[in-house]
Amino acid sequence: MPSILPSLRLRGSLLSSIHRHLEDEELLRFQEELLEMVRQFEIAHVILDLSGLEIVDTFMSRQLALIATSCRLMGARVVVAGLQPEVAVTMVEMRHSIPGVDCALDLDHALSLVEGGPPGTQPPGTTS
């Protein structure tokens, strides 16, 4: 069975993008797949690109926090990227925070965070 959402492994990091609202069963399957990849591939960084989410309900908000916390407990640094303002406000209003997680304005900033440089810079050891 194919993965519920695309994920990309890159230099010890896992980039996963939630680009649409997921039904509860889809979100639970995504959680299971993501956590299994973190374990199987010994992922050091998980970037959750949420830039495509326009709305978030209580279940999704709670599950995103659970996914991030679970990844952290498994030893992976988590960066949440691209939250739309409305989604961020909704999560705050629902009192669903994601403690210990780095946040980035966009995917470029998130990649720079996990590679240790400011946004828009080349990763160490690369050339233009």
C-alpha positions in Angstrom: 0.0 0.0 0.0 1.5 3.4 -0.9 2.3 6.0 1.7 -0.6 8.3 2.7 1.7 11.4 2.0 5.0 11.8 0.3 8.1 11.9 2.5 11.7 12.6 1.4 14.8 11.4 3.2 17.7 13.8 2.8 21.0 13.7 4.7 19.6 12.2 7.9 16.5 14.3 7.8 12.9 13.5 6.8 10.8 16.0 5.1 7.1 15.4 5.1 4.4 17.7 3.7 0.8 17.8 4.8 -0.7 19.6 1.9 -4.4 19.0 2.5 -6.8 18.4 5.3 -6.6 14.7 6.3 -9.4 12.6 7.5 -8.9 11.1 11.0 -8.0 7.7 9.7 -5.5 9.2 7.2 -3.9 11.3 9.9 -3.5 8.2 12.1 -1.9 6.3 9.2 0.4 9.2 8.4 1.5 9.2 12.1 2.2 5.5 12.0 4.2 5.7 8.8 6.2 8.8 9.9 7.2 7.3 13.2 8.2 4.0 11.6 10.4 5.9 9.2 12.0 7.8 12.1 12.8 4.5 13.8 13.8 2.5 10.7 16.1 5.1 9.2 17.4 6.6 12.5 16.2 10.1 11.4 17.9 13.0 13.2 15.6 15.8 12.0 11.9 15.8 11.0 10.6 18.7 9.0 6.8 18.9 8.9 5.8 21.3 6.1 2.3 22.4 6.9 2.2 25.2 4.3 -0.7 23.6 2.4 -3.0 23.4 5.4 -5.7 26.0 5.3 -7.8 24.7 8.2 -7.1 22.5 11.2 -9.6 20.9 13.5 -9.2 19.8 17.1 -8.2 16.2 16.2 -5.6 17.3 13.7 -4.2 19.9 16.0 -3.9 17.4 18.8 -2.4 14.7 16.5 0.2 17.1 15.1 1.4 17.9 18.7 1.4 14.1 19.4 3.4 13.3 16.2 6.0 16.0 17.0 6.3 15.0 20.7 6.7 11.3 19.7 9.4 12.2 17.2 11.3 14.1 19.9 11.0 11.1 22.3 12.5 9.0 19.5 15.5 11.4 19.4 14.6 13.4 16.3 14.6 17.2 16.3 11.3 18.5 14.8 10.8 21.7 12.8 7.3 22.8 11.8 7.4 24.9 8.7 5.0 27.1 6.8 2.0 27.4 9.2 -0.6 29.7 7.7 -1.6 32.5 10.1 -5.1 31.2 10.5 -3.9 27.7 11.4 -1.4 29.1 13.9 -4.2 31.2 15.5 -6.6 28.3 15.6 -4.0 26.1 17.3 -3.3 28.7 19.9 -7.1 29.3 20.5 -7.5 25.5 21.0 -4.6 25.6 23.5 -2.6 23.1 21.5 1.0 24.0 21.6 3.9 21.9 20.4 6.6 22.3 23.1 10.2 21.7 22.2 9.6 22.1 18.5 11.4 24.6 16.3 9.2 26.6 13.9 10.1 28.1 10.6 8.4 30.6 8.3 8.9 28.4 5.3 10.6 25.3 4.0 13.8 27.2 3.1 14.1 28.4 6.6 13.4 24.9 8.0 16.2 23.4 5.9 18.6 26.0 7.0 17.7 25.4 10.7 18.5 21.7 10.4 21.7 22.4 8.4 22.9 25.0 10.9 22.9 28.1 8.8 20.8 31.2 8.2 17.9 30.9 5.7 18.9 31.0 2.0 22.6 29.9 2.6 24.3 26.9 1.1 24.7 23.8 3.3 28.2 23.2 4.5 30.4 21.4 2.0 28.4 22.5 -1.1 29.2 24.8 -3.9 27.0 26.8 -6.3 
